[in-house]
Amino acid sequence: MSKIFRLSELKVTKDVNRLAGATVCFGHFNTIHPGHVRHFRTACTHGKPLIVAVEGDAQLLSFRGDNIFQEKERAQALATLDLVDYVVILDTGPLEAFLDQVNIANLVLGREFEDERAKKVVRAVEVIRSKGGTVIYDAGETHYAGAELLYGTPGDLERGRWQAFEQVLQTQNVSLSEVFSVINENKKPHILVVGDTIVDRYVACDPVGMSNEAPVIVVKEIDTRDYVGGAGIVAAHISALGAHSTFLSVIGADSPGEFTKESFKKLGVKAILLEDPSRPTTFKIRYLVENQKLFRVSRLKEHSLSREKEEQLIAEIEKHGQSADGVLVSDFVYGVITPRILEAVRGVAARRDIPLFGDLQCSSQVGNILKFTDFSLICPTEREARIALGNRNDGVEYIANLLINETRSANTVLKLGGEGFIAYLGHEEKGTLLRRQHFPALTANPVDVTGAGDALLATMATALTSGLSVMQASALACLVSAIAVQTVGNQPIGREQVRQFYLQNSESGMIDAV
């Protein structure tokens, strides 16, 4: 018996007996992403072998669109996973038709089948329970860090991820030669960036040991270097990628503020920085030994802007928004993006019919991505999405759908840390499957992940305002994010740097890239 078989072929007694006592998962699995892998890994804990039952093409006739893969392609993709022992294509009947023939021990379903999609599996649940089997609703354990390095070298893992990336390009019909051509040759868009200014200081230290006076780690400072961070590095990435960026923000009347002014001149970013004596420029100091961070100290004020500063910033938004091809909001929840500021950028984008991009980072702050309604693109992390929705148990796919419905975002990128990200095209025609694609994290052993999200957001905004599709933009963002985590500190990434990175690492890069 091969790893893939059809329900219509399940007639031989020995094959039925071989599957007895197995654990079964069920779905259409039009595209596979880390959420599915989590689900399968959890299912395996309930018993092996693991069988994945895939809805056949006939059962998906109610869905329309050209983004639905054929049953054979979906089954073959599942069969490549080591976790999966068998794949059954439900070509001649629903799930209960398969369960009628085989004595399955466990049916493991996503939590959506317990509520919204319960009617779809009600008969299958009855069948397995009548035969003494167990039904388990579990989307898999939520985690925000990977454990792949326990099972292979960084080189092996990266080769696998690059192969997966190449498969994504093929699946989505993305030619990076075309992407690079558009970025290099098209009219350079003007993107207005509004958000918090941050200065990141990295302090390189030499470990001394433990203090004899108290249980305190002692290090000796070797060197320091400052970088523009926050929304400022987003504007710098946009400029480095070839677009024109105008950055609007608020700084303190202090030396970090002066540093940002000088930095933006060198980075080619037009920066309008309003000084506010009531708040220092947000300043973060990270102490590290080699590339291992010890701890971070932040110097900041989190109160919202005064009405006077709000009015000044709104006036600048209205002024510079008149020539913008897109508006980007990068909110670190330090008080710059107030409700009135958010309403102002939303108004400019609506009146001029230009895209509005947004990201909200609340790793150590209190924020809610749900306030970014009706954006062209939002880029939350999985953790931020779960916090906003108050949901930690449902699967990634369900979380993404809830988020898209709540925010009415035209497109969404859900960042999964070391597992990469999933790009979703929202608001598809009713009756179609939501189009999405998982993009892997191409760097297996990152040096500094601090600026990966900023690089992704800047790249998506630059690419989309340059006329590229969401999937083309996502492929480019996948490359830029991989470069961003390979060095300490936020550093702008240029177009040629991205092209060379692709050429050096991709098997097809020498053929595909220009």
N, C-alpha and C positions, 0 to 999 in steps of 0.2 A: 504493500500500500504506500503510495507516494505521500508527500507532506500535504499536497492539495488534492482535494477530491470534491465531487459534486454530490448533492443530495440524491440526484437521479441515479447515481452510480452506486449508492450504498445498498447493495443487494446481497452481497456475499456475507454469509454468517460469520466467517472468521474475522472480517473487517469490523462487524458490529461488536463482536466479543472483545476485540482489541481496544476499542474505545470505551468499554465499560469502566465505570468508576472515575471518569475524567471530569475535569472542570471546564466549563464553557463560558465564554464571553460572547457578546452579541452586538452588532451594529452595522452601519454601512461602510465605515472606515474609508471615506472617499480620499482623505489625505491623513497620513499618520504623523502625530506630533508627540512630544514628551508626555503629555497628559495620558495618551493611550498606553505608553510604555509603563507609566506608574500604575495604571489600572491592571495591566497584564501581570506586572510584578506582584501586586497584591493578590491577584487571583491565584498565582502559583503557590502562595502560602497556604491555600486551602486544599491543594491537591494537584497532582500531575497524573497523566499528561494534560496540557492545556490546549483546548480546542477553541479556535475563534470562528464563530459562525457569521458569515458575511451575507448581507442581504443581496439577492440577485438583481440583475438589471430589471427584470419584470416587476419587482417590488418597488423600484424607484421610478416607475413610469409617471407617477404623479408629480415628480420634480422635473423642472425644465432647465435648460441652459447647457452651455457647452463646457461647463466646468465639472461634469460628472464623468469619472473614469469608469471604464467597463469592468464588469465583475472579475474577469481574469486578471486585469492589471492590479486591481485592489487586493486580490488574493495573493498575487505574486509578491507585492510589497510587504504584506504581513508575513509571508513565509520566510522572508530574509531575516526576521527577528529570531534570535536564539531562544528567547523566552517562549515562543510559540512552537508547539509540537505538531499540530495539524491545523489546517484551514479547510472549512467546509463551505462551499458556495451553495446557498439556498436557492437553487435555480428553479425548482419545481414546487416549492411550497414554503410556508413561513417557518419560523423557529420551532413551533410546536410539532411540525411534521417530522423534524429531525429528532426531537426529544422523544417522540412516540416510538422511534425505532431503536434508540440506544439508551441503556441504563446509565444515565449521567449522575454523578455524585453531587456536583455543585453547579449552580448557575449564578455567576457573578455579574451583576449589572451595575451600571452607573446610577447615581442617586436620582437622576432625572426620570428613570423608569419607575421610581417609587411614587412619583407625583405626576408631573405634566405628561409623561409618556407612558403612564401605567396601562392605558387601554391597549397599547401596542403589544404588550407582553402578557396580558392577563391570562390568555389561554395557555401560553407556555409555562407560566408560573403554576397554573393548576395541574398541568401534566407532570411536571417534575416533582411536585409535592405529593401527587397521588402515587408516584412510584418510589417514594421514600427519599427523594433527593432534597437538597437544601438550597434555598434562594438567599443570596447575599447581595445587599446593595452597598457598594463601596467603590468610590472613584479612584482610590489609591491614596497613599500618604502624600500630603503636601510637604514639600521641602524647597529650600531656597539655595541649596548648595549641592554640588554633585560629588559622587564618590568614584568616578571613572578611573582616577589615577591609581586606585587600588588594584586595578585589573589590567593595566597596560602602561607602557611608557608614553610620555607626552608625544613623542614622534609617531608612534603607532596610532594614538588617538587622533592626532591632527590629520594624518593621512586618511583615516576613516571619515573624518568630518569634511575634508576637502572632496572626497568622493561623493559624500551626500550632497554637498553644495553643487557639484557638477550635475548631479541627478536633478536637483531642484531647477537649475537653469534649463535643463532639457525639458522637464515637465512643464514649466511655465513659459517655454519658448522665449527665453531671455538671452539675447546676444550681448555680451559685455562690450564687444567692439562697437555696437550701435550705441550703447549707454555712454561709453567714453567719448564717442564722436559727438553726441548731443551735448554733453557737459562741456566739451572743448570748443565747439563751434557755434552753438546757438547764442542768440542774444542773451547777455547776462542779466538775469532777473535781479530786482531790487527787493530785498526782504527786510522788513522792519522788525527788530527784535526788542522786546520789552521784558524786563525781569530784574532779578536781584544781582548785584555786583558782589563777587566774592574774590578775595585774594587767598590763595593756598600757599602756605609756606611748608616746605619739606626740610626737616633737620636731620642730616645724616649723623649717626652716632656710632661710637665704638663701645661695645659692652665692657664694663669694668667688673661687675660682679654684684654681690649682695652686700649691703651696708652692714657693718658690725653693730651699729647703734639701733637699727630697727629693720624689720623685714621689708626693705625697700630695694628695688633694683636700681643700680647705679650705672649710668652711661656717661660717656664723654662726648661732647659736641665736636664734630669734625668740620661740617660745612652746612650752609643753608642756601636754599634757592627759592625764589618766589615765582608763582605762576598766576595768571588771570584765570579765575574759575567762574562757577555759576553761569548765569546767562551770558556773561562776557565771552566765555570760551565758545559758546554756541555761535555767537556773532563772528568770532575769529575763524571758526571752522568754515562757516559760510563763505567768508572772504577768501580763505585759502582754496576752497573748492571752485572758485572762479566767479561767484556771484557778488553783487554789491550788498553790503550790510550796513544798516544804520542801527545803532544801539542806544536805547533810551533807558536810563536807570537813575538811581539815587546813591550817592556816596557820602561819606563823612568828610569833615574838614580835617584830614589827617594824612599821615605819610602813606598808608596803604591806598588812600584815594588818589594821591599824586602818582603813585606807582601805576595805577590803572590808566590814568590819563596818558602817561608816557608810553605805556605798553600798547594801547590801542593805535597810537600814531605809527608805531613800528609794524603793527599787524595789519594795517590797511583798513581799519574799521572806523567809520565815522561815528564817534561817540558823543552823545549829549548827556552829560552827567550832572545832575542837579545836586548841589551840596545841601546837606541837612545837618546842622550842628548838634541836633538832639540825638543823633545815632552815629556810631562809628561805622566805617566801612567794614563789612563782615570779613573777619580775618580768622582763618583756620590754620593751626600749626599741627603738623603731623611729624612725630618723632619715629624714626625707623633705623633699624640696623640692617644694612644691605637692603634687600627689598621687603623685609618683614616690618610691618608697622607695629609699634608698641602701643601708642595711644594718640588721641587727638585732643587738642585744646582749642576751643572756639571763643572768639571775642566778638560779641554781637549784641544787638538790641532787636527784639522781635515785634515791637509795637507797630501798628499800621501808620501809614503816612498821615501827616496833618492835612486838614482841608486845603491849606495854602499850597502844600507840595503836590497834593493830588491835582489841583487846578493847573499848576504849572506843567505837570507831566501829561495831563490830558490835552493841554494846548499843543504840546510837542507831538503827541500821538496824532492829533488831527492834522497838524502841519505836515509831518513827514509821511503820514499815511496816504496823502494825495498822490504821491509818486511811487508808492509801493506796489509790487506785484504779489505780495503775500505778507501776512503778519504772523509773527511767532511769539508766543508767550512762554517764558521759562520761569516757572514759579517755584522758588525754594522755600516759600512760606515764611519769609523773614519780614513781611509787612509791605513790600512794594506793590504786589498785585492785590489791591483792595477790590471790593465789589464794584466800585465806580470805575476803576481802571479797567477791570475786566469788561464792563459794559461798554466802555469807550472803544476798546480794540474790537469788540464784537460789532459795534456800530459801524466803525470804519470799514471792516471787512464786508459787512452786508451792503453798505451803500455803494461800495466800489466793486462788489461782486468778485472779490479776490479770496483765495484760500486762507484759512485761519488754522494755524498749527499750535499745539499746546502740549506741555509736559509739566507735571507737578511732582516734586521730589520731597518725600517726607520720611526719609530714613531715620532721622532723629527729631523731626518736627511733627506738628499735628496739622494735617491737610486732608483734603478730600477731592479726588479727581472728578467726582460727579458734578462739581461746579463748572466744569468745562463742557457745557452743552452746546450742541449744534456746531462743533468744530469740524474742519475738513479732516483733521488727523489728531489723535491723542496717542501718547506713548507711555502708559503706566507700566509699572512692574506688576508681577502677579500679586505680590504682597500688598501693594497699594490698592489694587483692584479688590482684593478680598476684604481689606479693612474698610474701604468705602461701602461695599455691599453688605458688610457684616456676615460674610459667608466664608468659612474655612473648610467646609466638608465636601462641597460639590467639586466636580471635575473642572479642569481648565476650560474645556469647551463650553460648559454651562456657564461658567463665570464670565467668559468673553461675551457670550450672547446676552447675558443680563446687563453687562456694562454697556454694550452697544445700544441696547434698548433704552437704558436709563439716560445715556448721554446724547443719543441720536447722532453719534459721530459717523461721518461719512466713511471713514476708514480708521482702523485701530491697529496699533502694534502692541502686543502684550509681551513684555520682556521677562524672560525666564532665567536670568542670570547665566550660569555656566551651561545651561541648556539652549542658549540662543534666544530666539524670539519667534512669535507667530504673527504674521501679517494677515489682517482680516479686511475684506472689502465689505463694508456694511451697506445697508439699504439696497440689497439686490431686489430684483423683481419678485413679487410674491409668488410662491410656488417653486422657487429655486433653492438649491442648497447654498448656504453661506460660503462664499469662496474664501479659502484661507490657505496659507502655506507656512510650514515651519522652516526657518533658516537656522542652521547650526552655528554655534560659537566656534569660529575657526581656530582660535588660540586655546590650546588645552591647558596650558600652565601660565596664566596671566601674571604680569609683574605688578600692575596697579589697575584695578577695575574702576577707580573713581570716576573717570570721564567717559566711560563707554556709552552711557545713556545720552550724554550731551552730544557726542559724536554722531550717534544714530539719529537723534532729532534733527541736528543741523543738516545731515546728509539727506534725510527724507524730504525736508523742506526745500532744499536746493534742487534736488532732482525733480520733485513734483512741480515746482514753479518753472522748471526748465522744459516741461512738457513730457516727462517720462511717466510711465504707468506706475502704479503702486508696486507691482512685482519687480519692475526694473529698478525702482528706487530702493526697494528692500534688498535686492542683490548688492547694490552699491553700498548701502548702509551696513550690510553684513561684512564687507571688506574693510570699510573704514573703522568699524567698531573693533575688529580684530587687530588693526594696527594700533588703535588708541590704548589698548591694555598691555602693549608690549614695552612701554617705557613708563618711568615714574613721572608723575605730574601731567597736567593737561597741556598738550602742545598741538597747535593747529596742523591739520593733515591736508596736504595739497593733492591736486588731481593727478599729477605725475607720480607722486608717491604711491597712490592707490593703484595706478596702472602697473607700476613696477612690482608691487606686492603680488598682484594677480599673476603677472608673467612668471615670477619666480616660484610660485607655489602651486599653480594649477597645471594639471596635465594637458589641458586643451588650451591653456592661456597663450602659448606661442602661436597657435593657429587662429584663435578667436580674437585676441586683442590686437589693436593697431599699434 
